[in-house]
């Protein structure tokens, strides 16, 4: 069982930056592949970024590639999402998610592949 708690959201102007954190409870955080997703009002949840167990393999949606960076610190049971160059269309609730994996470099874009989800943190970008 893993519990995930996101933090770091807030209100920022266009072009600004935020760093989201997601802290996982329990042991063996390094056994979990992690993902970030977001959901804007009236829209479906969408993939943002994913990072493998080791942190050595990452993936990004086209809409955030080059602006967002996902990373993890397994010693701190934490995954991060550094968001730069924020745009109003980045406004959403951001969720982190976790799935146990036998494969060190596994990561997924599909929400249904993840078993554990956090409660989300609101990110609002003003124009």
CNS distance restraints for C-alpha pairs under 8 A (distance, minus, plus):
assign (resid   1 and name CA) (resid  26 and name CA) 7.12 0.50 0.50
assign (resid   2 and name CA) (resid  24 and name CA) 6.37 0.50 0.50
assign (resid   2 and name CA) (resid  25 and name CA) 5.68 0.50 0.50
assign (resid   2 and name CA) (resid  26 and name CA) 5.84 0.50 0.50
assign (resid   2 and name CA) (resid  98 and name CA) 7.98 0.50 0.50
assign (resid   2 and name CA) (resid 116 and name CA) 6.57 0.50 0.50
assign (resid   3 and name CA) (resid  24 and name CA) 5.56 0.50 0.50
assign (resid   3 and name CA) (resid  25 and name CA) 5.19 0.50 0.50
assign (resid   3 and name CA) (resid  26 and name CA) 7.39 0.50 0.50
assign (resid   3 and name CA) (resid 116 and name CA) 7.11 0.50 0.50
assign (resid   3 and name CA) (resid 117 and name CA) 7.50 0.50 0.50
assign (resid   3 and name CA) (resid 118 and name CA) 6.98 0.50 0.50
assign (resid   4 and name CA) (resid  22 and name CA) 6.28 0.50 0.50
assign (resid   4 and name CA) (resid  23 and name CA) 5.67 0.50 0.50
assign (resid   4 and name CA) (resid  24 and name CA) 4.62 0.50 0.50
assign (resid   4 and name CA) (resid  25 and name CA) 6.56 0.50 0.50
assign (resid   4 and name CA) (resid  96 and name CA) 7.22 0.50 0.50
assign (resid   4 and name CA) (resid  97 and name CA) 7.47 0.50 0.50
assign (resid   4 and name CA) (resid 116 and name CA) 7.42 0.50 0.50
assign (resid   4 and name CA) (resid 117 and name CA) 6.28 0.50 0.50
assign (resid   4 and name CA) (resid 118 and name CA) 4.58 0.50 0.50
assign (resid   4 and name CA) (resid 119 and name CA) 7.60 0.50 0.50
assign (resid   5 and name CA) (resid  22 and name CA) 5.33 0.50 0.50
assign (resid   5 and name CA) (resid  23 and name CA) 5.33 0.50 0.50
assign (resid   5 and name CA) (resid  24 and name CA) 6.61 0.50 0.50
assign (resid   5 and name CA) (resid 118 and name CA) 5.36 0.50 0.50
assign (resid   5 and name CA) (resid 119 and name CA) 6.69 0.50 0.50
assign (resid   5 and name CA) (resid 120 and name CA) 7.59 0.50 0.50
assign (resid   6 and name CA) (resid  20 and name CA) 6.93 0.50 0.50
assign (resid   6 and name CA) (resid  21 and name CA) 5.52 0.50 0.50
assign (resid   6 and name CA) (resid  22 and name CA) 4.25 0.50 0.50
assign (resid   6 and name CA) (resid  23 and name CA) 6.55 0.50 0.50
assign (resid   6 and name CA) (resid  95 and name CA) 7.09 0.50 0.50
assign (resid   6 and name CA) (resid  96 and name CA) 6.91 0.50 0.50
assign (resid   6 and name CA) (resid 118 and name CA) 6.41 0.50 0.50
assign (resid   6 and name CA) (resid 119 and name CA) 7.07 0.50 0.50
assign (resid   6 and name CA) (resid 120 and name CA) 5.91 0.50 0.50
assign (resid   6 and name CA) (resid 121 and name CA) 5.94 0.50 0.50
assign (resid   7 and name CA) (resid  20 and name CA) 5.73 0.50 0.50
assign (resid   7 and name CA) (resid  21 and name CA) 5.30 0.50 0.50
assign (resid   7 and name CA) (resid  22 and name CA) 6.42 0.50 0.50
assign (resid   7 and name CA) (resid 120 and name CA) 7.97 0.50 0.50
assign (resid   7 and name CA) (resid 121 and name CA) 5.99 0.50 0.50
assign (resid   8 and name CA) (resid  18 and name CA) 6.95 0.50 0.50
assign (resid   8 and name CA) (resid  19 and name CA) 5.89 0.50 0.50
assign (resid   8 and name CA) (resid  20 and name CA) 4.49 0.50 0.50
assign (resid   8 and name CA) (resid  21 and name CA) 6.10 0.50 0.50
assign (resid   8 and name CA) (resid 121 and name CA) 7.21 0.50 0.50
assign (resid   9 and name CA) (resid  18 and name CA) 7.02 0.50 0.50
assign (resid   9 and name CA) (resid  19 and name CA) 7.57 0.50 0.50
assign (resid   9 and name CA) (resid  20 and name CA) 6.22 0.50 0.50
assign (resid   9 and name CA) (resid 121 and name CA) 5.35 0.50 0.50
assign (resid   9 and name CA) (resid 122 and name CA) 5.23 0.50 0.50
assign (resid   9 and name CA) (resid 123 and name CA) 4.89 0.50 0.50
assign (resid   9 and name CA) (resid 124 and name CA) 7.90 0.50 0.50
assign (resid  10 and name CA) (resid  18 and name CA) 7.90 0.50 0.50
assign (resid  10 and name CA) (resid 122 and name CA) 6.15 0.50 0.50
assign (resid  10 and name CA) (resid 123 and name CA) 5.04 0.50 0.50
assign (resid  10 and name CA) (resid 124 and name CA) 6.10 0.50 0.50
assign (resid  11 and name CA) (resid 123 and name CA) 6.19 0.50 0.50
assign (resid  11 and name CA) (resid 124 and name CA) 4.74 0.50 0.50
assign (resid  11 and name CA) (resid 125 and name CA) 5.89 0.50 0.50
assign (resid  11 and name CA) (resid 126 and name CA) 7.28 0.50 0.50
assign (resid  12 and name CA) (resid  16 and name CA) 5.96 0.50 0.50
assign (resid  12 and name CA) (resid  17 and name CA) 7.24 0.50 0.50
assign (resid  12 and name CA) (resid  18 and name CA) 7.77 0.50 0.50
assign (resid  12 and name CA) (resid 123 and name CA) 7.93 0.50 0.50
assign (resid  12 and name CA) (resid 124 and name CA) 6.34 0.50 0.50
assign (resid  12 and name CA) (resid 125 and name CA) 5.02 0.50 0.50
assign (resid  12 and name CA) (resid 126 and name CA) 6.26 0.50 0.50
assign (resid  13 and name CA) (resid  86 and name CA) 7.60 0.50 0.50
assign (resid  13 and name CA) (resid 125 and name CA) 5.36 0.50 0.50
assign (resid  13 and name CA) (resid 126 and name CA) 4.80 0.50 0.50
assign (resid  13 and name CA) (resid 127 and name CA) 6.25 0.50 0.50
assign (resid  14 and name CA) (resid  85 and name CA) 7.07 0.50 0.50
assign (resid  14 and name CA) (resid  86 and name CA) 5.45 0.50 0.50
assign (resid  14 and name CA) (resid  87 and name CA) 5.10 0.50 0.50
assign (resid  14 and name CA) (resid  88 and name CA) 6.45 0.50 0.50
assign (resid  14 and name CA) (resid 125 and name CA) 5.86 0.50 0.50
assign (resid  14 and name CA) (resid 126 and name CA) 5.81 0.50 0.50
assign (resid  14 and name CA) (resid 127 and name CA) 5.44 0.50 0.50
assign (resid  15 and name CA) (resid  84 and name CA) 6.98 0.50 0.50
assign (resid  15 and name CA) (resid  85 and name CA) 4.21 0.50 0.50
assign (resid  15 and name CA) (resid  86 and name CA) 4.82 0.50 0.50
assign (resid  15 and name CA) (resid  87 and name CA) 6.34 0.50 0.50
assign (resid  16 and name CA) (resid  84 and name CA) 6.17 0.50 0.50
assign (resid  16 and name CA) (resid  85 and name CA) 5.59 0.50 0.50
assign (resid  16 and name CA) (resid  86 and name CA) 5.47 0.50 0.50
assign (resid  17 and name CA) (resid  82 and name CA) 7.52 0.50 0.50
assign (resid  17 and name CA) (resid  83 and name CA) 5.39 0.50 0.50
assign (resid  17 and name CA) (resid  84 and name CA) 4.42 0.50 0.50
assign (resid  17 and name CA) (resid  85 and name CA) 6.28 0.50 0.50
assign (resid  17 and name CA) (resid  86 and name CA) 6.20 0.50 0.50
assign (resid  18 and name CA) (resid  82 and name CA) 6.19 0.50 0.50
assign (resid  18 and name CA) (resid  83 and name CA) 5.24 0.50 0.50
assign (resid  18 and name CA) (resid  84 and name CA) 6.75 0.50 0.50
assign (resid  19 and name CA) (resid  80 and name CA) 6.79 0.50 0.50
assign (resid  19 and name CA) (resid  81 and name CA) 5.60 0.50 0.50
assign (resid  19 and name CA) (resid  82 and name CA) 4.38 0.50 0.50
assign (resid  19 and name CA) (resid  83 and name CA) 5.90 0.50 0.50
assign (resid  20 and name CA) (resid  80 and name CA) 5.54 0.50 0.50
assign (resid  20 and name CA) (resid  81 and name CA) 4.99 0.50 0.50
assign (resid  20 and name CA) (resid  82 and name CA) 6.37 0.50 0.50
assign (resid  20 and name CA) (resid  83 and name CA) 7.84 0.50 0.50
assign (resid  21 and name CA) (resid  78 and name CA) 6.63 0.50 0.50
assign (resid  21 and name CA) (resid  79 and name CA) 5.86 0.50 0.50
assign (resid  21 and name CA) (resid  80 and name CA) 4.58 0.50 0.50
assign (resid  21 and name CA) (resid  81 and name CA) 6.52 0.50 0.50
assign (resid  22 and name CA) (resid  78 and name CA) 5.43 0.50 0.50
assign (resid  22 and name CA) (resid  79 and name CA) 5.23 0.50 0.50
assign (resid  22 and name CA) (resid  80 and name CA) 6.33 0.50 0.50
assign (resid  22 and name CA) (resid  96 and name CA) 6.46 0.50 0.50
assign (resid  23 and name CA) (resid  76 and name CA) 7.81 0.50 0.50
assign (resid  23 and name CA) (resid  77 and name CA) 5.72 0.50 0.50
assign (resid  23 and name CA) (resid  78 and name CA) 4.50 0.50 0.50
assign (resid  23 and name CA) (resid  79 and name CA) 6.71 0.50 0.50
assign (resid  24 and name CA) (resid  29 and name CA) 6.98 0.50 0.50
assign (resid  24 and name CA) (resid  77 and name CA) 5.41 0.50 0.50
assign (resid  24 and name CA) (resid  78 and name CA) 6.24 0.50 0.50
assign (resid  25 and name CA) (resid  77 and name CA) 7.30 0.50 0.50
assign (resid  28 and name CA) (resid  32 and name CA) 7.64 0.50 0.50
assign (resid  29 and name CA) (resid  74 and name CA) 6.27 0.50 0.50
assign (resid  29 and name CA) (resid  77 and name CA) 5.65 0.50 0.50
assign (resid  30 and name CA) (resid  53 and name CA) 5.47 0.50 0.50
assign (resid  30 and name CA) (resid  54 and name CA) 7.00 0.50 0.50
assign (resid  30 and name CA) (resid  74 and name CA) 5.63 0.50 0.50
assign (resid  30 and name CA) (resid  77 and name CA) 7.78 0.50 0.50
assign (resid  31 and name CA) (resid  53 and name CA) 5.98 0.50 0.50
assign (resid  31 and name CA) (resid 100 and name CA) 5.65 0.50 0.50
assign (resid  31 and name CA) (resid 101 and name CA) 6.12 0.50 0.50
assign (resid  31 and name CA) (resid 102 and name CA) 7.30 0.50 0.50
assign (resid  31 and name CA) (resid 104 and name CA) 7.92 0.50 0.50
assign (resid  32 and name CA) (resid  52 and name CA) 7.63 0.50 0.50
assign (resid  32 and name CA) (resid  53 and name CA) 5.55 0.50 0.50
assign (resid  32 and name CA) (resid  98 and name CA) 5.88 0.50 0.50
assign (resid  32 and name CA) (resid  99 and name CA) 5.21 0.50 0.50
assign (resid  32 and name CA) (resid 100 and name CA) 4.26 0.50 0.50
assign (resid  32 and name CA) (resid 101 and name CA) 5.83 0.50 0.50
assign (resid  33 and name CA) (resid  50 and name CA) 7.66 0.50 0.50
assign (resid  33 and name CA) (resid  51 and name CA) 6.21 0.50 0.50
assign (resid  33 and name CA) (resid  52 and name CA) 4.79 0.50 0.50
assign (resid  33 and name CA) (resid  53 and name CA) 4.80 0.50 0.50
assign (resid  33 and name CA) (resid  98 and name CA) 5.73 0.50 0.50
assign (resid  33 and name CA) (resid  99 and name CA) 5.38 0.50 0.50
assign (resid  33 and name CA) (resid 100 and name CA) 6.16 0.50 0.50
assign (resid  33 and name CA) (resid 101 and name CA) 6.39 0.50 0.50
assign (resid  33 and name CA) (resid 106 and name CA) 6.58 0.50 0.50
assign (resid  33 and name CA) (resid 107 and name CA) 5.78 0.50 0.50
assign (resid  34 and name CA) (resid  50 and name CA) 5.71 0.50 0.50
assign (resid  34 and name CA) (resid  51 and name CA) 5.44 0.50 0.50
assign (resid  34 and name CA) (resid  52 and name CA) 6.48 0.50 0.50
assign (resid  34 and name CA) (resid  53 and name CA) 7.34 0.50 0.50
assign (resid  34 and name CA) (resid  79 and name CA) 7.41 0.50 0.50
assign (resid  34 and name CA) (resid  96 and name CA) 7.09 0.50 0.50
assign (resid  34 and name CA) (resid  97 and name CA) 5.66 0.50 0.50
assign (resid  34 and name CA) (resid  98 and name CA) 4.61 0.50 0.50
assign (resid  34 and name CA) (resid  99 and name CA) 6.60 0.50 0.50
assign (resid  34 and name CA) (resid 107 and name CA) 7.10 0.50 0.50
assign (resid  35 and name CA) (resid  47 and name CA) 7.88 0.50 0.50
assign (resid  35 and name CA) (resid  48 and name CA) 7.61 0.50 0.50
assign (resid  35 and name CA) (resid  49 and name CA) 5.72 0.50 0.50
assign (resid  35 and name CA) (resid  50 and name CA) 4.08 0.50 0.50
assign (resid  35 and name CA) (resid  51 and name CA) 6.29 0.50 0.50
assign (resid  35 and name CA) (resid  96 and name CA) 5.61 0.50 0.50
assign (resid  35 and name CA) (resid  97 and name CA) 5.09 0.50 0.50
assign (resid  35 and name CA) (resid  98 and name CA) 6.40 0.50 0.50
assign (resid  35 and name CA) (resid 107 and name CA) 7.63 0.50 0.50
assign (resid  35 and name CA) (resid 108 and name CA) 7.35 0.50 0.50
assign (resid  35 and name CA) (resid 109 and name CA) 7.56 0.50 0.50
assign (resid  36 and name CA) (resid  47 and name CA) 6.52 0.50 0.50
assign (resid  36 and name CA) (resid  48 and name CA) 5.38 0.50 0.50
assign (resid  36 and name CA) (resid  49 and name CA) 5.12 0.50 0.50
assign (resid  36 and name CA) (resid  50 and name CA) 6.08 0.50 0.50
assign (resid  36 and name CA) (resid  81 and name CA) 7.75 0.50 0.50
assign (resid  36 and name CA) (resid  94 and name CA) 6.92 0.50 0.50
assign (resid  36 and name CA) (resid  95 and name CA) 5.65 0.50 0.50
assign (resid  36 and name CA) (resid  96 and name CA) 4.50 0.50 0.50
assign (resid  36 and name CA) (resid  97 and name CA) 6.26 0.50 0.50
assign (resid  37 and name CA) (resid  45 and name CA) 6.66 0.50 0.50
assign (resid  37 and name CA) (resid  46 and name CA) 5.51 0.50 0.50
assign (resid  37 and name CA) (resid  47 and name CA) 4.53 0.50 0.50
assign (resid  37 and name CA) (resid  48 and name CA) 4.95 0.50 0.50
assign (resid  37 and name CA) (resid  49 and name CA) 6.99 0.50 0.50
assign (resid  37 and name CA) (resid  94 and name CA) 5.74 0.50 0.50
assign (resid  37 and name CA) (resid  95 and name CA) 5.16 0.50 0.50
assign (resid  37 and name CA) (resid  96 and name CA) 6.30 0.50 0.50
assign (resid  37 and name CA) (resid  97 and name CA) 7.72 0.50 0.50
assign (resid  37 and name CA) (resid 111 and name CA) 7.81 0.50 0.50
assign (resid  38 and name CA) (resid  45 and name CA) 5.54 0.50 0.50
assign (resid  38 and name CA) (resid  46 and name CA) 5.46 0.50 0.50
assign (resid  38 and name CA) (resid  47 and name CA) 6.61 0.50 0.50
assign (resid  38 and name CA) (resid  48 and name CA) 6.70 0.50 0.50
assign (resid  38 and name CA) (resid  92 and name CA) 5.83 0.50 0.50
assign (resid  38 and name CA) (resid  93 and name CA) 5.41 0.50 0.50
assign (resid  38 and name CA) (resid  94 and name CA) 4.28 0.50 0.50
assign (resid  38 and name CA) (resid  95 and name CA) 5.86 0.50 0.50
assign (resid  39 and name CA) (resid  43 and name CA) 6.30 0.50 0.50
assign (resid  39 and name CA) (resid  44 and name CA) 5.99 0.50 0.50
assign (resid  39 and name CA) (resid  45 and name CA) 4.36 0.50 0.50
assign (resid  39 and name CA) (resid  46 and name CA) 6.27 0.50 0.50
assign (resid  39 and name CA) (resid  92 and name CA) 5.20 0.50 0.50
assign (resid  39 and name CA) (resid  93 and name CA) 5.34 0.50 0.50
assign (resid  39 and name CA) (resid  94 and name CA) 6.64 0.50 0.50
assign (resid  40 and name CA) (resid  44 and name CA) 7.27 0.50 0.50
assign (resid  40 and name CA) (resid  45 and name CA) 7.38 0.50 0.50
assign (resid  40 and name CA) (resid  91 and name CA) 6.47 0.50 0.50
assign (resid  40 and name CA) (resid  92 and name CA) 4.20 0.50 0.50
assign (resid  40 and name CA) (resid  93 and name CA) 6.33 0.50 0.50
assign (resid  41 and name CA) (resid  92 and name CA) 7.11 0.50 0.50
assign (resid  47 and name CA) (resid  60 and name CA) 7.90 0.50 0.50
assign (resid  47 and name CA) (resid  61 and name CA) 6.46 0.50 0.50
assign (resid  47 and name CA) (resid 109 and name CA) 5.82 0.50 0.50
assign (resid  47 and name CA) (resid 110 and name CA) 7.13 0.50 0.50
assign (resid  47 and name CA) (resid 111 and name CA) 7.24 0.50 0.50
assign (resid  48 and name CA) (resid  60 and name CA) 5.80 0.50 0.50
assign (resid  48 and name CA) (resid  61 and name CA) 5.28 0.50 0.50
assign (resid  48 and name CA) (resid  64 and name CA) 6.94 0.50 0.50
assign (resid  48 and name CA) (resid 109 and name CA) 7.97 0.50 0.50
assign (resid  49 and name CA) (resid  58 and name CA) 7.24 0.50 0.50
assign (resid  49 and name CA) (resid  59 and name CA) 5.45 0.50 0.50
assign (resid  49 and name CA) (resid  60 and name CA) 4.36 0.50 0.50
assign (resid  49 and name CA) (resid  61 and name CA) 6.32 0.50 0.50
assign (resid  49 and name CA) (resid  69 and name CA) 7.97 0.50 0.50
assign (resid  49 and name CA) (resid  70 and name CA) 6.51 0.50 0.50
assign (resid  49 and name CA) (resid 109 and name CA) 7.41 0.50 0.50
assign (resid  50 and name CA) (resid  58 and name CA) 5.53 0.50 0.50
assign (resid  50 and name CA) (resid  59 and name CA) 5.19 0.50 0.50
assign (resid  50 and name CA) (resid  60 and name CA) 6.64 0.50 0.50
assign (resid  50 and name CA) (resid  70 and name CA) 6.90 0.50 0.50
assign (resid  50 and name CA) (resid 107 and name CA) 5.93 0.50 0.50
assign (resid  50 and name CA) (resid 108 and name CA) 6.48 0.50 0.50
assign (resid  50 and name CA) (resid 109 and name CA) 6.86 0.50 0.50
assign (resid  51 and name CA) (resid  55 and name CA) 5.62 0.50 0.50
assign (resid  51 and name CA) (resid  56 and name CA) 7.45 0.50 0.50
assign (resid  51 and name CA) (resid  57 and name CA) 5.76 0.50 0.50
assign (resid  51 and name CA) (resid  58 and name CA) 4.44 0.50 0.50
assign (resid  51 and name CA) (resid  59 and name CA) 6.61 0.50 0.50
assign (resid  51 and name CA) (resid  70 and name CA) 6.61 0.50 0.50
assign (resid  51 and name CA) (resid  71 and name CA) 6.77 0.50 0.50
assign (resid  51 and name CA) (resid  72 and name CA) 7.67 0.50 0.50
assign (resid  51 and name CA) (resid 106 and name CA) 7.99 0.50 0.50
assign (resid  51 and name CA) (resid 107 and name CA) 5.84 0.50 0.50
assign (resid  52 and name CA) (resid  56 and name CA) 6.44 0.50 0.50
assign (resid  52 and name CA) (resid  57 and name CA) 5.27 0.50 0.50
assign (resid  52 and name CA) (resid  58 and name CA) 6.40 0.50 0.50
assign (resid  52 and name CA) (resid 104 and name CA) 6.48 0.50 0.50
assign (resid  52 and name CA) (resid 105 and name CA) 4.84 0.50 0.50
assign (resid  52 and name CA) (resid 106 and name CA) 5.25 0.50 0.50
assign (resid  52 and name CA) (resid 107 and name CA) 5.02 0.50 0.50
assign (resid  53 and name CA) (resid 101 and name CA) 7.84 0.50 0.50
assign (resid  53 and name CA) (resid 103 and name CA) 7.88 0.50 0.50
assign (resid  53 and name CA) (resid 104 and name CA) 5.32 0.50 0.50
assign (resid  53 and name CA) (resid 105 and name CA) 6.16 0.50 0.50
assign (resid  53 and name CA) (resid 106 and name CA) 7.10 0.50 0.50
assign (resid  53 and name CA) (resid 107 and name CA) 7.99 0.50 0.50
assign (resid  54 and name CA) (resid 104 and name CA) 5.99 0.50 0.50
assign (resid  54 and name CA) (resid 105 and name CA) 6.58 0.50 0.50
assign (resid  55 and name CA) (resid  71 and name CA) 6.31 0.50 0.50
assign (resid  55 and name CA) (resid  72 and name CA) 6.09 0.50 0.50
assign (resid  55 and name CA) (resid 105 and name CA) 7.80 0.50 0.50
assign (resid  56 and name CA) (resid 105 and name CA) 6.86 0.50 0.50
assign (resid  57 and name CA) (resid 105 and name CA) 5.74 0.50 0.50
assign (resid  57 and name CA) (resid 106 and name CA) 7.64 0.50 0.50
assign (resid  57 and name CA) (resid 107 and name CA) 7.48 0.50 0.50
assign (resid  58 and name CA) (resid  70 and name CA) 7.15 0.50 0.50
assign (resid  58 and name CA) (resid 107 and name CA) 7.31 0.50 0.50
assign (resid  59 and name CA) (resid 107 and name CA) 7.66 0.50 0.50
assign (resid  59 and name CA) (resid 109 and name CA) 7.86 0.50 0.50
assign (resid  60 and name CA) (resid  64 and name CA) 6.56 0.50 0.50
assign (resid  60 and name CA) (resid  65 and name CA) 5.55 0.50 0.50
assign (resid  61 and name CA) (resid  65 and name CA) 6.06 0.50 0.50
assign (resid  64 and name CA) (resid  68 and name CA) 5.61 0.50 0.50
assign (resid  67 and name CA) (resid  83 and name CA) 6.20 0.50 0.50
assign (resid  67 and name CA) (resid  84 and name CA) 5.18 0.50 0.50
assign (resid  67 and name CA) (resid  85 and name CA) 5.98 0.50 0.50
assign (resid  67 and name CA) (resid  86 and name CA) 7.77 0.50 0.50
assign (resid  68 and name CA) (resid  81 and name CA) 6.69 0.50 0.50
assign (resid  68 and name CA) (resid  82 and name CA) 5.46 0.50 0.50
assign (resid  68 and name CA) (resid  83 and name CA) 4.48 0.50 0.50
assign (resid  68 and name CA) (resid  84 and name CA) 5.98 0.50 0.50
assign (resid  69 and name CA) (resid  80 and name CA) 7.96 0.50 0.50
assign (resid  69 and name CA) (resid  81 and name CA) 5.66 0.50 0.50
assign (resid  69 and name CA) (resid  82 and name CA) 5.03 0.50 0.50
assign (resid  69 and name CA) (resid  83 and name CA) 6.62 0.50 0.50
assign (resid  70 and name CA) (resid  79 and name CA) 7.33 0.50 0.50
assign (resid  70 and name CA) (resid  80 and name CA) 5.61 0.50 0.50
assign (resid  70 and name CA) (resid  81 and name CA) 4.61 0.50 0.50
assign (resid  70 and name CA) (resid  82 and name CA) 6.37 0.50 0.50
assign (resid  71 and name CA) (resid  79 and name CA) 5.77 0.50 0.50
assign (resid  71 and name CA) (resid  80 and name CA) 5.22 0.50 0.50
assign (resid  71 and name CA) (resid  81 and name CA) 6.64 0.50 0.50
assign (resid  72 and name CA) (resid  77 and name CA) 7.84 0.50 0.50
assign (resid  72 and name CA) (resid  78 and name CA) 5.73 0.50 0.50
assign (resid  72 and name CA) (resid  79 and name CA) 4.10 0.50 0.50
assign (resid  72 and name CA) (resid  80 and name CA) 5.85 0.50 0.50
assign (resid  73 and name CA) (resid  77 and name CA) 6.19 0.50 0.50
assign (resid  73 and name CA) (resid  78 and name CA) 5.41 0.50 0.50
assign (resid  73 and name CA) (resid  79 and name CA) 6.30 0.50 0.50
assign (resid  74 and name CA) (resid  78 and name CA) 6.34 0.50 0.50
assign (resid  74 and name CA) (resid  79 and name CA) 7.99 0.50 0.50
assign (resid  86 and name CA) (resid  90 and name CA) 6.45 0.50 0.50
assign (resid  86 and name CA) (resid 125 and name CA) 6.73 0.50 0.50
assign (resid  87 and name CA) (resid  91 and name CA) 7.57 0.50 0.50
assign (resid  87 and name CA) (resid 125 and name CA) 6.09 0.50 0.50
assign (resid  87 and name CA) (resid 126 and name CA) 7.82 0.50 0.50
assign (resid  87 and name CA) (resid 127 and name CA) 7.63 0.50 0.50
assign (resid  88 and name CA) (resid 124 and name CA) 7.32 0.50 0.50
assign (resid  88 and name CA) (resid 125 and name CA) 4.71 0.50 0.50
assign (resid  88 and name CA) (resid 126 and name CA) 5.81 0.50 0.50
assign (resid  88 and name CA) (resid 127 and name CA) 6.05 0.50 0.50
assign (resid  89 and name CA) (resid 125 and name CA) 7.61 0.50 0.50
assign (resid  90 and name CA) (resid 123 and name CA) 7.54 0.50 0.50
assign (resid  90 and name CA) (resid 124 and name CA) 7.45 0.50 0.50
assign (resid  90 and name CA) (resid 125 and name CA) 6.74 0.50 0.50
assign (resid  91 and name CA) (resid 122 and name CA) 7.79 0.50 0.50
assign (resid  91 and name CA) (resid 123 and name CA) 5.38 0.50 0.50
assign (resid  91 and name CA) (resid 124 and name CA) 4.57 0.50 0.50
assign (resid  91 and name CA) (resid 125 and name CA) 5.49 0.50 0.50
assign (resid  92 and name CA) (resid 122 and name CA) 6.05 0.50 0.50
assign (resid  92 and name CA) (resid 123 and name CA) 5.51 0.50 0.50
assign (resid  92 and name CA) (resid 124 and name CA) 6.62 0.50 0.50
assign (resid  93 and name CA) (resid 120 and name CA) 5.80 0.50 0.50
assign (resid  93 and name CA) (resid 121 and name CA) 5.38 0.50 0.50
assign (resid  93 and name CA) (resid 122 and name CA) 4.35 0.50 0.50
assign (resid  93 and name CA) (resid 123 and name CA) 5.99 0.50 0.50
assign (resid  94 and name CA) (resid 120 and name CA) 5.18 0.50 0.50
assign (resid  94 and name CA) (resid 121 and name CA) 5.28 0.50 0.50
assign (resid  94 and name CA) (resid 122 and name CA) 6.23 0.50 0.50
assign (resid  94 and name CA) (resid 123 and name CA) 7.01 0.50 0.50
assign (resid  95 and name CA) (resid 117 and name CA) 6.86 0.50 0.50
assign (resid  95 and name CA) (resid 118 and name CA) 5.79 0.50 0.50
assign (resid  95 and name CA) (resid 119 and name CA) 6.63 0.50 0.50
assign (resid  95 and name CA) (resid 120 and name CA) 4.41 0.50 0.50
assign (resid  95 and name CA) (resid 121 and name CA) 6.69 0.50 0.50
assign (resid  96 and name CA) (resid 117 and name CA) 5.95 0.50 0.50
assign (resid  96 and name CA) (resid 118 and name CA) 5.62 0.50 0.50
assign (resid  96 and name CA) (resid 120 and name CA) 7.15 0.50 0.50
assign (resid  97 and name CA) (resid 114 and name CA) 6.02 0.50 0.50
assign (resid  97 and name CA) (resid 115 and name CA) 7.21 0.50 0.50
assign (resid  97 and name CA) (resid 116 and name CA) 5.41 0.50 0.50
assign (resid  97 and name CA) (resid 117 and name CA) 4.41 0.50 0.50
assign (resid  97 and name CA) (resid 118 and name CA) 6.40 0.50 0.50
assign (resid  98 and name CA) (resid 114 and name CA) 5.47 0.50 0.50
assign (resid  98 and name CA) (resid 115 and name CA) 6.09 0.50 0.50
assign (resid  98 and name CA) (resid 116 and name CA) 5.08 0.50 0.50
assign (resid  98 and name CA) (resid 117 and name CA) 6.58 0.50 0.50
assign (resid  99 and name CA) (resid 113 and name CA) 7.08 0.50 0.50
assign (resid  99 and name CA) (resid 114 and name CA) 4.80 0.50 0.50
assign (resid  99 and name CA) (resid 115 and name CA) 5.31 0.50 0.50
assign (resid  99 and name CA) (resid 116 and name CA) 6.53 0.50 0.50
assign (resid 101 and name CA) (resid 106 and name CA) 6.95 0.50 0.50
assign (resid 108 and name CA) (resid 113 and name CA) 6.97 0.50 0.50
assign (resid 110 and name CA) (resid 114 and name CA) 7.52 0.50 0.50
